[in-house]
Amino acid sequence: MPLEVMNACVFLAENEDVAVINNRYSKLGEWLRISRSLQKQEEALKASMPKERRKILECKKLGLMRKVIQEEQYDDKDLAADLENGFQL
């Protein structure tokens, strides 16, 4: 079992529902603030994309994804850039 999953299970097992809810609420609030702060960069990024890619990614928050990947130390550090640039088929 990955360490992150084990830590999440321990947190859920050791804490009251209210603490779990407050933890999630806090994290989501943080991500919403970050998303709002990146809105102009997100719009510029989407404007620079080819029309077809922009249509597919128009509701994706790639700036937020990049920030979360960095802060949460997600293994696939290139995921947001890969989505931005598209994939060769």
C-alpha positions, 0 to 999 in steps of 0.5 A: 500500500502506498504511504500516502494511502496508508497515512490517509487511512490512519488519519481517517481512523484516528480522527472524528468526522468533524476533523476529517471534514474540516481538513478537507474543507480547508484544503479545498478552500486553499485550492479555490483561492489558488485557482482564483489567483491563477485565473488570468494566467489560465485564460492566457494559456488557453488563448494560446492553445490550438482551437481543438485542444482549447475546446477539450481543455477549456474547463480544466484548471491546468495552472491549479493542477500544476500547483497541486502536483508541485505542492503534493509532490505527485510523482507525475510532475509533467502531467499538466505540461503534457496536457497543455502540449497535447499527446502525439498519437 
